[in-house]
Amino acid sequence: MAGVNVKSEIKPLKKVLLHRPGKELLNLTPNTLEELLFDDIPFLKVAQEEHDAFAQALRDNGVEVVYLEDLTAEVLAADPELREKFLLQWIDEAGIKTERYRKIIFDYMQENYPDAKDFVLKTMEGINLTELHTDKSNSLVDLVSEASKMVVAPMPNLYFTRDPFAMIGNGVSINRMYSVTRNRETIYGEYIFNYHPDFKGTPQYYSRYNTFHIEGGDILNINEHVLAIGISQRTEPDAIDGIAHNIFNDPTSPVDTILAFNIPNNRAMMHLDTVFTQIDVDKFTIHPGIMGPLSVFEITPEGDGIKVHEINAPLEQILEKYIGMPVTLIPCGGGDRIAAEREQWNDGSNTLCIAPGRVVVYERNDVTNAVLRKNNIDVIEIPSAELSRGRGGPRCMSMPVVRED
């Protein structure tokens, strides 16, 4: 199944892109947690078991699972010149500026990782100074650096494949991400969408080289005509302007309305999908903190440009207008303040809908999951003791590639 097709958040999921957590998690240390956006260090072995259970739950429900590392490896294995280009770019984006280190790292990667998949996994894991066996006498830096120094930082957030890029209809947004550590992750998307036989030729609505930030967790396909994007800590209004122009100017895109939701700028509501997520034709899970009137900007095409109209109304009213029917909003934690805060921290409203009324959730959010069942939602629970330490739920960990229309 080639190409991409995602025109909703709820239609039956046919193909999804994941990344199985790898050794990049072993390169998290207490003093790098903050810059690498983690609150704690997951136990890799268990995180992988939980992730495999997630992938299996998807397969059991008829979803084809493809992995970021495999697609990238297929691209690089097919063309040694492309592999070399990728490697030089990766070294550059890792901030390696001196010629000496660039050459050492280039040779190290080419000599030690001939297999394309091992090579890709290593680029995700990062490189420790001790691995490079550089001759110590050559530079003062080597003599004074701690052996535990990461010469190339790891990319531990990669198992949240939702954010580096986002499918919009039959196109893709390859995002410029908010933090330095995550911005490097989008290199894999660049190579997959430019060179992989299944994906090249996909319309690209945003480039990782743009100035303004946008992340996939802020992008929700309401239906084929309406796209919702969060203005959040990680997505800037200018980015939404830019992506709107590109989507409206693509004759193959049916999207004619973009709703920009202005959401509170805090950790609990980092992305739009932590605030509300569609789980059935007329049902959404929501963060209770968003119940009041919201500022939403309706963006529509006008001539060669765009027209922006501000709407101030409760979320329910806004959604009803664009979905065309009454909606039910299901608060995370069932409205219990403490349960909501606790389960929101563990992504209680970050569900992955794989068919209308059928969602994958973390089993730990038992209050929210019970409320979902009471609302006739088919709930598929996956283990999450370690995965949840990265502060992202099943929606964050998945990038739908194809949904049925």
RODO-2510 file (C-alpha; in nm, 4 decimals, decimal comma):
residues 405
     n   res          X          Y          Z
     1     m     0,0000     0,0000     0,0000
     2     a     0,1872     0,3053    -0,1243
     3     g     0,1271     0,6717    -0,0489
     4     v    -0,0521     0,8238     0,2472
     5     n    -0,4200     0,8819     0,3169
     6     v    -0,5377     1,0272     0,6470
     7     k    -0,8580     1,2303     0,6306
     8     s    -0,9837     1,1724     0,9817
     9     e    -0,8769     1,0774     1,3326
    10     i    -1,1186     0,7870     1,3620
    11     k    -1,1691     0,6008     1,0324
    12     p    -1,0356     0,2420     1,0337
    13     l    -0,6566     0,2521     1,0619
    14     k    -0,4842     0,0430     0,7945
    15     k    -0,1158     0,1345     0,8222
    16     v     0,0840     0,3003     1,0972
    17     l     0,4437     0,4117     1,1466
    18     l     0,6117     0,3376     1,4817
    19     h     0,9625     0,3443     1,6259
    20     r     1,0570     0,0708     1,8700
    21     p     1,2434     0,2347     2,1607
    22     g     1,6136     0,1544     2,1314
    23     k     1,9486     0,2145     2,2933
    24     e     1,8949     0,5904     2,2706
    25     l     1,7113     0,5504     2,6051
    26     l     2,0299     0,4089     2,7596
    27     n     2,2010     0,7396     2,6891
    28     l     1,9629     0,9386     2,9082
    29     t     2,1334     1,0511     3,2298
    30     p     1,9851     1,2427     3,5222
    31     n     2,1679     1,5610     3,4231
    32     t     2,0560     1,5471     3,0571
    33     l     1,6902     1,4641     3,1261
    34     e     1,5681     1,8196     3,1036
    35     e     1,7315     1,9084     2,7726
    36     l     1,6204     1,5725     2,6295
    37     l     1,2600     1,6387     2,7463
    38     f     1,2267     1,3461     2,9839
    39     d     1,1120     1,3487     3,3463
    40     d     1,2584     1,0090     3,4243
    41     i     1,4623     0,7291     3,2695
    42     p     1,2558     0,4405     3,1299
    43     f     1,3819     0,0823     3,1787
    44     l     1,4598    -0,0105     2,8179
    45     k     1,3879    -0,3849     2,8318
    46     v     1,0383    -0,3292     2,9723
    47     a     0,9731    -0,0268     2,7491
    48     q     1,0464    -0,2493     2,4469
    49     e     0,8165    -0,5260     2,5757
    50     e     0,5390    -0,2700     2,6257
    51     h     0,5984    -0,1228     2,2809
    52     d     0,5893    -0,4698     2,1220
    53     a     0,2554    -0,5292     2,2986
    54     f     0,1304    -0,2014     2,1481
    55     a     0,2408    -0,3049     1,7967
    56     q     0,0810    -0,6473     1,8435
    57     a    -0,2487    -0,4941     1,9599
    58     l    -0,2504    -0,2916     1,6379
    59     r    -0,1716    -0,5953     1,4193
    60     d    -0,4436    -0,7946     1,5964
    61     n    -0,6827    -0,5252     1,4795
    62     g    -0,5817    -0,5465     1,1157
    63     v    -0,3286    -0,2618     1,1114
    64     e    -0,0072    -0,2958     0,9108
    65     v     0,2830    -0,1773     1,1279
    66     v     0,5923    -0,0248     0,9667
    67     y     0,8932     0,1073     1,1537
    68     l     1,0763     0,4370     1,1060
    69     e     1,4132     0,2633     1,1351
    70     d     1,3238     0,0050     0,8674
    71     l     1,1985     0,2601     0,6143
    72     t     1,5089     0,4756     0,6610
    73     a     1,7343     0,1691     0,6344
    74     e     1,5604     0,0660     0,3082
    75     v     1,6319     0,4106     0,1617
    76     l     1,9996     0,4106     0,2642
    77     a     2,0656     0,0463     0,1717
    78     a     1,9452     0,1136    -0,1820
    79     d     2,2014     0,3853    -0,2525
    80     p     2,5514     0,4160    -0,0999
    81     e     2,5775     0,7789    -0,2182
    82     l     2,2580     0,8650    -0,0354
    83     r     2,3897     0,6943     0,2767
    84     e     2,7010     0,9119     0,2589
    85     k     2,4934     1,2266     0,2079
    86     f     2,2715     1,1311     0,5034
    87     l     2,5742     1,0659     0,7245
    88     l     2,7362     1,4026     0,6480
    89     q     2,4070     1,5801     0,7116
    90     w     2,3517     1,3897     1,0368
    91     i     2,7025     1,4820     1,1579
    92     d     2,6374     1,8438     1,0680
    93     e     2,2997     1,8521     1,2462
    94     a     2,4576     1,6927     1,5532
    95     g     2,6634     2,0119     1,5830
    96     i     3,0012     1,8523     1,5034
    97     k     3,1896     2,1472     1,3634
    98     t     3,5601     2,0586     1,3683
    99     e     3,6968     1,8833     1,0615
   100     r     3,8874     1,6392     1,2783
   101     y     3,5836     1,5121     1,4648
   102     r     3,3704     1,5124     1,1498
   103     k     3,6191     1,2801     0,9841
   104     i     3,6582     1,0562     1,2916
   105     i     3,2803     1,0148     1,3238
   106     f     3,2278     0,9643     0,9510
   107     d     3,4918     0,6882     0,9377
   108     y     3,3672     0,5325     1,2609
   109     m     3,0089     0,5063     1,1306
   110     q     3,1074     0,3769     0,7859
   111     e     3,3514     0,1158     0,9196
   112     n     3,1569    -0,0127     1,2181
   113     y     2,8011    -0,0121     1,0837
   114     p     2,8001    -0,1597     0,7331
   115     d     2,4448    -0,2928     0,7819
   116     a     2,1913    -0,0191     0,7002
   117     k     1,9552    -0,0920     0,9880
   118     d     2,2346    -0,1096     1,2490
   119     f     2,3620     0,2164     1,1024
   120     v     2,0222     0,3892     1,1362
   121     l     1,9744     0,2631     1,4927
   122     k     2,3207     0,3936     1,5808
   123     t     2,2353     0,7393     1,4448
   124     m     1,9376     0,7377     1,6841
   125     e     2,1399     0,6109     1,9802
   126     g     2,4166     0,8712     1,9704
   127     i     2,7921     0,8322     2,0172
   128     n     2,9909     0,8336     2,3372
   129     l     3,3451     0,9730     2,3416
   130     t     3,4914     0,6399     2,4579
   131     e     3,3633     0,4652     2,1446
   132     l     3,5787     0,6748     1,9159
   133     h     3,9168     0,5554     2,0503
   134     t     4,0771     0,8793     1,9413
   135     d     4,4453     0,9138     2,0158
   136     k     4,4388     1,1028     2,3470
   137     s     4,7639     1,2840     2,2901
   138     n     4,6223     1,4834     2,0004
   139     s     4,4003     1,7279     2,1736
   140     l     4,3482     1,8949     2,5035
   141     v     3,9694     1,8442     2,4690
   142     d     4,0057     1,4664     2,4763
   143     l     4,2331     1,4793     2,7796
   144     v     3,9969     1,6913     2,9878
   145     s     3,6596     1,5577     2,8681
   146     e     3,4804     1,3053     3,0836
   147     a     3,4675     0,9631     2,9199
   148     s     3,0894     0,9634     2,9569
   149     k     3,0568     1,2676     2,7312
   150     m     2,8143     1,2180     2,4437
   151     v     2,9880     1,3468     2,1311
   152     v     2,6620     1,3004     1,9409
   153     a     2,3505     1,3316     2,1562
   154     p     2,0864     1,0557     2,1475
   155     m     1,7298     1,1051     2,0213
   156     p     1,5256     0,9466     2,3027
   157     n     1,1919     1,1026     2,1981
   158     l     1,1822     0,9151     1,8677
   159     y     0,9309     0,6568     1,9877
   160     f     0,6798     0,9422     1,9778
   161     t     0,6530     0,9270     1,5988
   162     r     0,3470     1,1569     1,5963
   163     d     0,5451     1,4791     1,6244
   164     p     0,8287     1,4894     1,3669
   165     f     0,5840     1,4761     1,0785
   166     a     0,2107     1,4556     1,0249
   167     m    -0,0109     1,3152     0,7517
   168     i    -0,2730     1,5588     0,6263
   169     g    -0,5046     1,3996     0,3712
   170     n    -0,2747     1,2668     0,0986
   171     g     0,0128     1,4966     0,1964
   172     v     0,2613     1,5338     0,4781
   173     s     0,3960     1,8107     0,6977
   174     i     0,7641     1,7538     0,7790
   175     n     0,7877     1,9615     1,0895
   176     r     1,0349     2,2034     1,2345
   177     m     1,0242     2,1082     1,5989
   178     y     1,0291     2,3266     1,9054
   179     s     1,3344     2,1878     2,0814
   180     v     1,6863     2,1387     1,9521
   181     t     1,6916     1,7774     2,0647
   182     r     1,3803     1,6869     1,8640
   183     n     1,4578     1,8927     1,5558
   184     r     1,7176     1,6369     1,4519
   185     e     1,4537     1,3622     1,4474
   186     t     1,2925     1,4915     1,1307
   187     i     1,5951     1,3931     0,9193
   188     y     1,4444     1,0436     0,8912
   189     g     1,1206     1,1869     0,7551
   190     e     1,3114     1,3968     0,5029
   191     y     1,4824     1,0899     0,3557
   192     i     1,1718     0,8679     0,3662
   193     f     0,9492     1,1239     0,1913
   194     n     1,2117     1,2261    -0,0615
   195     y     1,3500     0,8850    -0,1513
   196     h     1,1454     0,5856    -0,0286
   197     p     0,9601     0,4233    -0,3224
   198     d     0,6368     0,4022    -0,1180
   199     f     0,6411     0,7684    -0,0156
   200     k     0,8333     0,9873    -0,2573
   201     g     0,6074     1,2207    -0,4498
   202     t     0,3820     1,2775    -0,1462
   203     p     0,2872     1,6496    -0,1403
   204     q     0,4876     1,8212     0,1350
   205     y     0,2985     2,1008     0,3132
   206     y     0,5752     2,2052     0,5479
   207     s     0,9513     2,1802     0,5513
   208     r     1,1844     2,1045     0,8401
   209     y     1,3949     2,3953     0,7108
   210     n     1,1211     2,6543     0,7753
   211     t     1,1761     2,9165     1,0433
   212     f     0,8681     2,8538     1,2570
   213     h     0,7879     2,5575     1,4790
   214     i     0,5033     2,3127     1,4323
   215     e     0,4606     1,9624     1,5783
   216     g     0,2396     1,6688     1,4834
   217     g     0,0712     1,6476     1,8220
   218     d    -0,0937     1,9798     1,7392
   219     i    -0,2409     1,8575     1,4087
   220     l    -0,5803     1,6798     1,4025
   221     n    -0,7687     1,5782     1,0897
   222     i    -1,1309     1,6510     1,1840
   223     n    -1,2601     1,5355     0,8439
   224     e    -1,1481     1,5665     0,4832
   225     h    -1,2447     1,9368     0,4739
   226     v    -1,1486     2,0518     0,8230
   227     l    -0,8078     2,0444     0,9896
   228     a    -0,7506     2,1498     1,3517
   229     i    -0,4095     2,2834     1,4588
   230     g    -0,3133     2,3917     1,8103
   231     i    -0,1358     2,7193     1,8763
   232     s     0,0682     2,5878     2,1656
   233     q     0,4013     2,5927     2,3393
   234     r     0,5360     2,4028     2,0381
   235     t     0,3427     2,5355     1,7384
   236     e     0,3627     2,9011     1,6352
   237     p     0,0910     3,1036     1,4589
   238     d     0,3327     3,1866     1,1753
   239     a     0,3792     2,8158     1,1054
   240     i     0,0014     2,7722     1,0791
   241     d    -0,0162     3,0636     0,8320
   242     g     0,2507     2,8977     0,6217
   243     i     0,1012     2,5508     0,6236
   244     a    -0,2451     2,6939     0,5462
   245     h    -0,1143     2,8601     0,2283
   246     n     0,0515     2,5371     0,1155
   247     i    -0,2535     2,3188     0,1832
   248     f    -0,4976     2,5600     0,0155
   249     n    -0,2670     2,5966    -0,2852
   250     d    -0,2477     2,2208    -0,3414
   251     p    -0,5237     2,1350    -0,5909
   252     t    -0,5250     1,7731    -0,4664
   253     s    -0,6080     1,8707    -0,1062
   254     p    -0,9773     1,8780    -0,0088
   255     v    -0,9072     2,0765     0,3117
   256     d    -1,0841     2,4134     0,2909
   257     t    -1,0964     2,5139     0,6596
   258     i    -0,8237     2,5182     0,9215
   259     l    -0,9190     2,5789     1,2844
   260     a    -0,6349     2,7195     1,4926
   261     f    -0,7049     2,6485     1,8609
   262     n    -0,5295     2,8790     2,1041
   263     i    -0,4480     2,6440     2,3923
   264     p    -0,2892     2,7232     2,7307
   265     n     0,0877     2,7185     2,7197
   266     n     0,1839     2,4614     2,9837
   267     r     0,3300     2,1124     3,0205
   268     a    -0,0053     1,9389     3,0817
   269     m    -0,1387     2,0834     2,7576
   270     m     0,1766     2,0600     2,5546
   271     h    -0,0041     1,9715     2,2314
   272     l    -0,3601     1,9925     2,1069
   273     d    -0,3896     1,6115     2,1244
   274     t    -0,3290     1,6171     2,4998
   275     v    -0,6245     1,8560     2,5277
   276     f    -0,8818     1,6844     2,3113
   277     t    -0,8822     1,3772     2,0881
   278     q    -1,1614     1,2396     1,8722
   279     i    -1,2571     0,8803     1,9532
   280     d    -1,5879     0,8284     1,7700
   281     v    -1,7983     1,0094     1,5107
   282     d    -1,9486     1,2249     1,7867
   283     k    -1,7240     1,1684     2,0900
   284     f    -1,4056     1,3361     2,2112
   285     t    -1,1897     1,2882     2,5191
   286     i    -1,0906     1,6203     2,6682
   287     h    -0,8740     1,7760     2,9364
   288     p    -1,1153     1,9324     3,1907
   289     g    -0,9033     2,2516     3,1876
   290     i    -1,0387     2,3427     2,8440
   291     m    -1,4086     2,3597     2,9274
   292     g    -1,4442     2,7399     2,9245
   293     p    -1,4764     2,9618     2,6161
   294     l    -1,1947     2,9096     2,3690
   295     s    -1,0305     3,1359     2,1194
   296     v    -1,0372     2,9653     1,7831
   297     f    -0,9335     3,1166     1,4518
   298     e    -1,1086     2,9910     1,1417
   299     i    -0,8739     3,0085     0,8418
   300     t    -1,0168     2,9783     0,4907
   301     p    -0,8735     3,0479     0,1448
   302     e    -0,9431     3,3858    -0,0091
   303     g    -0,8020     3,4573    -0,3550
   304     d    -0,4351     3,3664    -0,3371
   305     g    -0,4238     3,4317     0,0344
   306     i    -0,6139     3,3396     0,3484
   307     k    -0,8925     3,4892     0,5536
   308     v    -0,8881     3,4623     0,9332
   309     h    -1,2020     3,4896     1,1433
   310     e    -1,1973     3,4676     1,5241
   311     i    -1,4592     3,2545     1,7015
   312     n    -1,5101     3,2688     2,0780
   313     a    -1,7279     2,9807     2,1914
   314     p    -1,7166     2,6684     2,4062
   315     l    -1,5343     2,3706     2,2515
   316     e    -1,8582     2,1733     2,2248
   317     q    -2,0266     2,4373     2,0095
   318     i    -1,7256     2,4730     1,7822
   319     l    -1,6970     2,0990     1,7240
   320     e    -2,0716     2,0598     1,6640
   321     k    -2,0597     2,3239     1,3935
   322     y    -1,7825     2,1537     1,1967
   323     i    -1,8860     1,7944     1,2570
   324     g    -2,2492     1,8645     1,1861
   325     m    -2,3994     1,6796     1,4830
   326     p    -2,4223     1,7001     1,8633
   327     v    -2,1009     1,5845     2,0327
   328     t    -2,0195     1,4246     2,3660
   329     l    -1,7097     1,5499     2,5480
   330     i    -1,5651     1,2931     2,7879
   331     p    -1,3358     1,4523     3,0482
   332     c    -1,0105     1,2762     3,1378
   333     g    -1,0504     1,1246     3,4847
   334     g    -1,4291     1,1445     3,4503
   335     g    -1,4312     1,4981     3,5909
   336     d    -1,2641     1,4010     3,9214
   337     r    -1,0071     1,6773     3,9666
   338     i    -0,7290     1,4682     4,1194
   339     a    -0,7805     1,1665     3,8936
   340     a    -0,7855     1,4019     3,5949
   341     e    -0,4559     1,5649     3,6879
   342     r    -0,2900     1,2318     3,7601
   343     e    -0,4186     1,0587     3,4484
   344     q    -0,3533     1,3624     3,2298
   345     w     0,0105     1,3412     3,3434
   346     n     0,0077     0,9847     3,2085
   347     d    -0,1735     1,0861     2,8898
   348     g    -0,5227     0,9711     2,9803
   349     s    -0,6797     1,1666     2,6960
   350     n    -0,4060     1,0800     2,4461
   351     t    -0,5848     0,7851     2,2891
   352     l    -0,5197     0,6298     1,9484
   353     c    -0,8470     0,5701     1,7680
   354     i    -0,8161     0,2738     1,5293
   355     a    -1,1831     0,2662     1,4192
   356     p    -1,4889     0,4694     1,5223
   357     g    -1,5484     0,3947     1,8912
   358     r    -1,2398     0,1728     1,9273
   359     v    -0,9308     0,3133     2,0979
   360     v    -0,5908     0,2030     2,2262
   361     v    -0,5113     0,3416     2,5725
   362     y    -0,2634     0,3002     2,8577
   363     e    -0,4031     0,0509     3,1101
   364     r    -0,2805     0,2666     3,4012
   365     n    -0,5493     0,5307     3,3391
   366     d    -0,8195     0,3137     3,4875
   367     v    -1,0545     0,5964     3,5910
   368     t    -1,0632     0,7448     3,2399
   369     n    -1,0813     0,3986     3,0785
   370     a    -1,3855     0,3086     3,2899
   371     v    -1,5549     0,6334     3,1822
   372     l    -1,4800     0,5534     2,8166
   373     r    -1,6397     0,2089     2,8528
   374     k    -1,9442     0,3678     3,0137
   375     n    -1,9730     0,5763     2,6961
   376     n    -1,9758     0,2582     2,4835
   377     i    -1,6180     0,2926     2,3646
   378     d    -1,4296    -0,0300     2,2886
   379     v    -1,1110     0,0120     2,4936
   380     i    -0,7916    -0,1794     2,4124
   381     e    -0,5461    -0,1447     2,7007
   382     i    -0,1694    -0,1705     2,6663
   383     p     0,0912    -0,1878     2,9453
   384     s     0,2613     0,1438     3,0117
   385     a     0,4720     0,1504     3,3279
   386     e     0,7876     0,2497     3,1370
   387     l     0,6585     0,3994     2,8106
   388     s     0,4607     0,6620     3,0017
   389     r     0,7796     0,8053     3,1554
   390     g     0,8374     0,9844     2,8264
   391     r     0,5079     1,1735     2,8805
   392     g     0,3255     1,0620     2,5701
   393     g     0,0375     0,8219     2,5099
   394     p    -0,0683     0,5845     2,2303
   395     r    -0,1552     0,8722     1,9955
   396     c     0,1894     1,0277     2,0475
   397     m     0,3557     0,6925     1,9762
   398     s     0,1841     0,6378     1,6423
   399     m     0,1884     0,8030     1,3025
   400     p    -0,1130     0,6883     1,0989
   401     v    -0,0126     0,6554     0,7339
   402     v    -0,3328     0,5143     0,5842
   403     r    -0,6896     0,5246     0,7098
   404     e    -0,9923     0,4080     0,5131
   405     d    -1,2003     0,6910     0,3674
***
